[in-house]
Amino acid sequence: MKKEIILIESRDAAFRDLILKTPVGEKLSTCMQCGICAGSCPVSHEMDYNPRQLVRMVQLGLKKEVLNSNTIWICTTCFSCSVRCPRGIRPTELMETLKPIAIAEGIKNKNERFDGVFSDVVRKNGRASEFLLISKYSLKEPEMIKQAPFGLSLYSKGKLPLAIDKMENTRELDTIFKLSEKAEKKESKETGMKIEKEEPETDK
């Protein structure tokens, strides 16, 4: 990975302090960069910044880099990093804290779009459907057309069923999604208010 010089102007103290004041941020300042979280992560090779790096970036207040990172969307929430951290830091929960902030900031990327499509498919059907997931995501991400030959190969071998398996009743699941959306909107609103309130302090 190309090393870049971090300029003092790129650091956002308000963003750093906001995260450190959350329940998940209480121990972030104790991180000793041992790398256990990065070594435990099964998908770190797909991330632009591994969990260890992301924690350090939050400590430095690199708001733009953190919120635009694909790391928070690629995280599979397996909790391996949180369970093994010798300092009791919870990188998994940190990812979930950063997502609504990124959404509130209007940040869009292909990983965020995939997350939205996956949630939509599960919400409407109660179960994940590979065919629906690929179809809907392809409409939002034209680059997926390159995967068409691979998809046809899977279908010809019976590895990509077209049948959609649905739950008989998705009302309870829909309620869970609505409660989650309500909580995210509230958190995003509160986060936005806090950042707006604290931003003038960064100019001192």
N, C-alpha and C positions, 0 to 999 in steps of 0.2 A: 504494500500500500504506500502511495506517495505521501511523504511527510510534508506537512504544511506548517508555516509559522503562524501561531495564534497571536493575533494583534489584540491589544488591550481594548480597542474600540469594539471588537466583535463579542466581547463578554457582556452578558446581561445579568447584572446583580439582582434585579427584581425577579427574573425567572428563576435563578438559582435559589433565592431565599423563599420563593413561593413553594418550590418542590421540597426544600428542606423542612418547611413548616408542616408538611402533610405527614400523616401517620407513617407512610412508607419511607419518608425522607429523613426521619429522625436519626437513623444510623448511617446515612450516606457519607457523612463527613469522616467516618471511622474507617472507610475502605482503605486497605493497604496495598491494593493492586496486586494481589497474589496470583490472580488468573484462574482460580478454581472454577469460578462461574463460567468463564470462557471455555475452559477445558471440559466442563460438564455439559455444555450446550450441544445438543445433537444437530442443530442447524446453523451454528455460528459461521460455517463456511459459506453460507448464502447471505450473510449479513454484511452490510458495508462497514458497520462498527460492531464488534462483539460486545457482550454484556459488560465486560470489564472496562472497555473503552467508553461505552455509553455512560456508565456511572461516573467516570472521571470527567467526561464532557459536561455532565450535569453539575458537578462540583465547580467547574470553571465557568458555568453560566453560558455555555454555547447554545443558546436557544435555537437559532436558525438551523444549525447542524443537527441537533438532537431531534427536533420536530420534523425535519425533512428526511431523517434516516429511515431506511426500510426495516431496521431492526425491530422497532416496536410493532410492526405488522407481521413480520416473519416468525416472531416468538410463538412457540407452540404451547406455551403455558404448561410445560411438563414439570415445572417447579424444581428441577434438578439443581439449578443454581441457587435458589433460595434455601433449599434443604442443606446444601453443602457449605454455604458461606460461613467461615469461621468467625465473622464479625456480626452475624445475624442480620445482614443486609438482605433485602428481598427484591432482587432484580426483576423477577416475574411480575410482582405487584407494581413495580416502577413502570414497566411497559404499559400496564393497564391504566395507570395514572396519567401517562403522557398521551395516550390515544385521544381522549376527549379534548385535550388542550390543542392537539394538532388539528382536530376537526373544527374546533372553535376558531382557529386561526385561518381556516379555509385552505389548508394544505391538502393537495390531491396527488396521489401517485398510484401506480398500478397495483401495489400491494394493498392499499386502502380500498381500491375498487374491488379487488378480489374478496376482501373481508366483507364488504357490503353485499356482494352477490351471494356469497356462501350463507350469510345470515338470512337473506331473503328467501333462498331455496329451502332452508331448514324451517323457517317460520311458516311458509305456505304448505309444506308437505310433512313436516314433523321429522323428516329424515333427510340425509344428504343423498343427492342423486348425481352421480358422475356425469351423466348425459346432460341434465339440466344445467349443472354447474359449468361445464365446458361451453355449452351453447350460449348461455347468458353472458358469461365472461367474455367470450369471443366477440360479442356485439359491442362491448365496451373497450376491448383491447384488440384492435385490428391485427396486431403482431401475431396473435394466436393462429392466424391462417397458416403460418409456417408449420404448425403442429398437426395440420390436417392428415398428412400421410401416416403419421404415428397413430392418430386416432382411428383411421381406417384399418390399420394393422391390428389394433386392439379389438375393434369390432369384429373383424373377420375371424379372430381367434376366440370369440365369445367372452372377451375380457371387459367389454364396454356395453352392458345391457341397456337397451332403450326403454325398457319398462320402468315406470316410476312407482316406487313403493311408498305409499302414503299412510300416515297414521289415520285411524278412523275419526279421532276427535283431537283437534289441535287448539281447542279453546284455552286450556290451561297453559299451553306453550305460548300462545298469543299474549296471554296475561303477563307472563314472565318477560316477554320482549317489551311490552308497553311499560312495565315497571322499570326496566333497564333504561329505556329511552327517556323516561321521566327523570330518572336519577342522573343520566348523562347531561340532560339539558340544564338541570339544576347546578351540577358541578361545573359545566362550561360557563354558565352565567356568573357563578361565584368566582370562578377563576379569572374570567375577563375583568370583573370588577376589581379584583385584587391587583392584577397586573397594571390596570389603568391607574389605580391609586398609588402604586409604588414606583411607577416609572420615573417620575420627576427626580427621585432620589439618586438615579444613576447619573444624572448630569452634574452632581456635586463633585 
